[in-house]
């Protein structure tokens, strides 16, 4: 089959790779209909995430049709149209029983790297390096889905393929941040980043009853999407006085909740922004924490910060003084898709959530390398490149 593979740092190619097969009784094989780029893929492509090997198949956000089921699968049959959680979780361990699916004890069969980095290994993730399980990704004609009764979800008839695609990872990432940090009715929430994850985080906060939701970004076309499709307020990172405006809109206090939906490859300004860039390129640090600094300085005293953007290892100039002296609560997580995807599919079905607008650049899988170039460079207003892979892509 054809698949989009990592060949080395900043080098991608569409290649022939072996078709996946059923390995365990609870596996299914999915014919991929649509898959999409994600900002966290850029960390892999750029060499910032360890344990990539030449030939690894990329991609973790997708939907498609079940074409083969293992003998232990109970919830799916051949022909089901499904969206799949990017994180691999068994559904049975202690963490899964707490609803913390991305922390699954059994989802990552290669835990050594992440145990060394972080003390314990989280669950596995499709198409996200050998540090996260070594699973083949979804930028391919077919993909094996482990623990399919827990990780694959039948798409309602009233939800189209493109809308359902973003229920795989981007929407549950936003839902995870908003729910885990406890956004409450009447609160003010500020979200840094107006990509797919930032937009859907903002929408999740609005659906939970936040009084005001403000999204900050430097790209005007993305901020326009926020205003048009999400209904949140916006601030331009470079043209507006973001700290001043946030205080002005909150009676001088600052937002109750601030969310970093950007992650380790942010483009912050100020004196430390270029320093962060150089340190990351020299591998002195693994991430650029500029947005983290902005988030923690902007949050009100006693407020809450959630880190949704991916960070892999260590960063310098972390504002520990702000955290301690302002009494902030800081949390972070990879997304718990198995917990939130059913709710997201219902929101797509009843019209309270819209995601189709995020698919700005559809293209065939054969153009995958070019799609990632456009996505990384934000070319032509690209929010997401969507790869039309299989038969369901026509729906």
Long-range contacts (C-beta under 8 A, 24 or more apart in sequence): 1-140, 1-141, 1-142, 2-140, 2-141, 2-365, 2-366, 3-57, 3-136, 3-137, 3-139, 3-140, 3-141, 3-365, 4-57, 4-58, 4-59, 4-137, 4-139, 4-140, 4-365, 4-368, 4-369, 4-387, 5-54, 5-55, 5-56, 5-57, 5-58, 6-44, 6-45, 6-52, 6-53, 6-54, 6-55, 6-56, 6-57, 6-58, 7-54, 7-55, 8-54, 9-45, 9-46, 9-47, 10-45, 10-46, 10-47, 12-45, 12-58, 12-368, 12-369, 12-372, 13-369, 14-365, 14-366, 14-368, 14-369, 15-55, 17-55, 17-57, 17-136, 17-140, 19-141, 19-142, 20-136, 20-142, 20-143, 20-144, 21-144, 22-68, 22-69, 22-70, 22-144, 23-144, 23-146, 24-70, 24-72, 24-146, 25-70, 25-71, 25-72, 25-73, 26-70, 26-72, 26-73, 26-146, 26-147, 26-148, 26-149, 27-69, 27-70, 27-73, 27-144, 27-145, 27-146, 27-148, 28-66, 28-68, 28-69, 28-70, 28-73, 28-76, 28-144, 28-145, 28-148, 28-152, 29-66, 29-67, 29-68, 29-69, 29-142, 29-143, 29-144, 29-145, 30-62, 30-64, 30-65, 30-66, 30-67, 30-82, 30-84, 30-142, 30-143, 30-145, 30-152, 31-64, 31-65, 31-66, 31-67, 31-141, 31-142, 31-390, 31-391, 31-392, 32-62, 32-63, 32-64, 32-138, 32-139, 32-140, 32-141, 32-142, 32-143, 32-389, 32-390, 33-62, 33-63, 33-64, 33-65, 33-81, 33-161, 33-388, 33-389, 33-390, 33-391, 33-392, 33-393, 33-395, 34-62, 34-63, 34-64, 34-161, 34-162, 34-165, 34-386, 34-387, 34-388, 34-389, 34-392, 34-393, 35-59, 35-61, 35-62, 35-138, 35-139, 35-140, 35-165, 35-365, 35-386, 35-387, 35-389, 36-61, 36-62, 36-165, 36-166, 36-359, 36-384, 36-385, 36-386, 36-387, 37-371, 37-372, 37-375, 37-384, 37-385, 37-386, 38-169, 38-170, 38-196, 38-384, 39-195, 39-197, 39-262, 39-263, 39-265, 39-309, 39-310, 40-128, 40-263, 40-310, 41-372, 42-265, 42-372, 42-375, 42-376, 43-263, 43-264, 43-265, 43-310, 43-312, 44-128, 44-129, 45-372, 45-376, 46-265, 48-264, 48-265, 48-280, 48-286, 48-287, 48-312, 49-128, 49-129, 49-131, 49-312, 50-113, 50-117, 50-129, 50-131, 50-312, 51-110, 51-113, 51-129, 51-130, 51-131, 51-134, 52-129, 52-130, 53-130, 56-127, 56-129, 56-130, 56-136, 56-137, 57-127, 57-136, 57-137, 57-138, 57-139, 57-140, 58-127, 58-137, 58-139, 59-126, 59-127, 59-137, 59-138, 59-139, 59-140, 59-387, 60-86, 60-125, 60-126, 60-127, 60-128, 60-137, 60-138, 60-168, 60-169, 61-86, 61-138, 61-165, 61-166, 61-168, 61-169, 61-170, 62-138, 62-143, 62-165, 62-168, 63-155, 63-161, 63-164, 63-165, 63-167, 63-168, 63-392, 64-143, 64-389, 64-390, 64-392, 65-390, 65-391, 65-392, 66-152, 67-142, 69-148, 70-148, 73-148, 73-149, 74-149, 75-148, 75-149, 75-152, 75-154, 76-148, 76-149, 76-152, 76-154, 80-152, 80-154, 81-154, 81-155, 81-161, 81-164, 81-392, 82-152, 82-153, 82-154, 82-155, 83-152, 83-153, 83-155, 83-164, 83-165, 83-167, 83-168, 83-341, 83-345, 84-126, 84-138, 84-143, 84-145, 84-151, 84-152, 84-153, 84-168, 85-151, 85-152, 85-153, 85-168, 85-169, 85-172, 85-335, 85-337, 85-338, 85-341, 86-125, 86-126, 86-127, 86-128, 86-168, 86-169, 86-335, 86-337, 87-123, 87-124, 87-125, 87-126, 87-151, 87-334, 87-335, 87-336, 87-337, 87-338, 88-123, 88-124, 88-125, 88-126, 88-133, 88-135, 88-146, 88-147, 88-151, 89-123, 89-147, 89-150, 89-151, 89-338, 90-147, 90-150, 91-147, 91-149, 91-150, 91-338, 95-123, 96-150, 96-338, 99-336, 99-339, 100-333, 100-336, 101-150, 101-336, 101-337, 101-338, 101-339, 102-176, 102-333, 102-334, 102-335, 102-336, 102-337, 103-334, 107-133, 107-146, 107-147, 108-132, 108-133, 109-133, 109-134, 110-134, 117-312, 117-313, 122-334, 123-334, 125-334, 139-365, 139-368, 139-387, 139-389, 140-365, 140-389, 141-365, 141-389, 141-390, 150-338, 151-337, 151-338, 153-341, 153-342, 153-345, 155-345, 156-345, 156-346, 156-348, 156-349, 158-349, 159-345, 159-348, 159-349, 160-356, 160-395, 161-392, 161-393, 161-395, 162-355, 162-356, 162-359, 162-386, 163-348, 163-354, 163-355, 163-356, 164-345, 164-348, 165-355, 165-359, 165-386, 166-196, 166-200, 166-355, 166-358, 167-341, 167-344, 167-345, 167-348, 167-355, 168-337, 168-341, 169-335, 169-337, 170-196, 170-197, 170-200, 170-355, 170-358, 171-200, 171-204, 171-340, 171-341, 171-344, 171-353, 171-355, 172-335, 172-336, 172-337, 172-339, 172-340, 172-341, 172-344, 173-197, 173-200, 173-201, 173-308, 173-334, 173-335, 174-198, 174-199, 174-200, 174-201, 174-202, 174-203, 174-204, 174-261, 174-308, 175-200, 175-204, 175-335, 175-340, 175-343, 175-344, 176-308, 176-333, 176-334, 176-335, 176-336, 176-339, 176-340, 177-201, 177-204, 177-259, 177-261, 177-306, 177-308, 177-333, 178-204, 178-205, 178-208, 178-259, 178-306, 179-204, 179-208, 179-340, 180-306, 180-331, 180-333, 180-336, 181-257, 181-259, 181-304, 181-305, 181-306, 181-329, 181-331, 182-304, 183-208, 183-209, 183-210, 183-257, 184-208, 184-209, 184-210, 185-209, 185-210, 185-211, 186-210, 186-211, 187-211, 187-256, 187-257, 188-212, 188-213, 188-214, 188-249, 188-250, 188-255, 188-256, 188-257, 189-213, 189-214, 189-255, 189-256, 189-257, 189-258, 189-259, 190-214, 190-215, 190-216, 190-246, 190-255, 190-257, 190-258, 190-259, 190-295, 190-298, 190-299, 191-215, 191-216, 191-232, 191-258, 191-259, 191-261, 192-216, 192-217, 192-258, 192-259, 192-260, 192-261, 192-262, 192-291, 192-294, 192-295, 193-217, 193-260, 193-261, 193-262, 193-291, 193-309, 194-219, 194-222, 194-223, 194-225, 194-226, 194-234, 195-222, 195-261, 195-262, 195-383, 195-384, 196-355, 196-358, 196-383, 196-384, 197-261, 197-308, 197-309, 198-226, 198-261, 198-262, 199-225, 199-226, 199-229, 199-230, 199-358, 200-353, 200-355, 201-259, 201-261, 201-308, 202-226, 202-230, 202-232, 203-230, 203-231, 203-232, 203-353, 203-354, 205-257, 206-230, 206-231, 206-232, 207-347, 207-352, 207-353, 210-257, 212-249, 212-250, 214-246, 214-249, 214-255, 216-242, 218-267, 219-378, 221-381, 221-383, 222-383, 225-357, 225-358, 225-383, 228-357, 229-354, 229-357, 237-269, 238-269, 242-294, 242-298, 243-294, 243-297, 243-298, 246-298, 250-300, 253-300, 253-301, 254-298, 254-299, 254-300, 254-301, 254-303, 255-298, 255-299, 255-300, 255-303, 256-300, 256-303, 256-304, 257-299, 257-303, 257-304, 257-305, 257-306, 258-295, 258-296, 258-298, 258-299, 258-303, 258-304, 258-305, 258-306, 259-295, 259-305, 259-306, 259-308, 260-291, 260-292, 260-295, 260-305, 260-306, 260-307, 260-308, 260-309, 261-308, 261-309, 262-291, 262-309, 263-287, 263-291, 263-308, 263-309, 263-310, 263-311, 264-288, 264-289, 264-309, 264-310, 264-311, 264-312, 264-315, 266-290, 266-291, 266-309, 268-293, 268-294, 272-317, 275-317, 276-316, 276-317, 279-316, 284-316, 285-313, 285-314, 285-315, 285-316, 286-311, 286-312, 286-313, 286-314, 286-315, 287-311, 287-312, 287-313, 287-314, 287-315, 288-315, 289-315, 289-316, 289-317, 289-318, 292-318, 292-319, 293-317, 293-318, 293-319, 296-322, 296-323, 296-326, 296-328, 296-330, 297-322, 299-326, 299-328, 300-326, 301-326, 301-327, 302-326, 302-327, 302-328, 303-328, 303-329, 304-328, 304-329, 304-330, 304-331, 305-329, 305-330, 305-331, 306-330, 306-331, 306-332, 307-331, 307-332, 308-332, 308-333, 310-334, 357-383, 358-383, 358-384, 359-383, 359-384, 359-386, 360-384, 360-385, 361-385, 361-386, 362-386, 362-387, 362-388, 363-387, 363-388, 364-388, 364-389, 365-389
